[in-house]
């Protein structure tokens, strides 16, 4: 089965993958702050529409990761938890500085109840999510 498109922009795409029963979020480029917020809000919207428990976030195209940490931690992540998300697979950016920045941000979420893994490629992330029924 192929993914079902939900939202597409220059910066990202959000789709539903029926095989994984997961929301797939793919960055096409490093987004502006507004495009970042729009992208993760679209992810949340599809999670709620599908009652999804899993997310695959493909960050390979990012050449920096300068998310609004405070907004993510205080606003968006609690909404993910409330929506019932259980598993998050993140594919690392190919850019080493962006990978470092993403790791640095992720380390601030020590109390996150969502099981998270970081993969070097999409097949690894998909396999990990597939194992979470």
Secondary structure as UniProt FT lines:
FT   STRAND          4..8
FT   STRAND          12..17
FT   TURN            18..21
FT   STRAND          22..27
FT   HELIX           33..50
FT   STRAND          54..58
FT   TURN            60..61
FT   HELIX           69..71
FT   HELIX           72..76
FT   HELIX           77..83
FT   STRAND          87..91
FT   HELIX           96..106
FT   TURN            107..108
FT   TURN            110..111
FT   STRAND          115..119
FT   HELIX           122..130
//
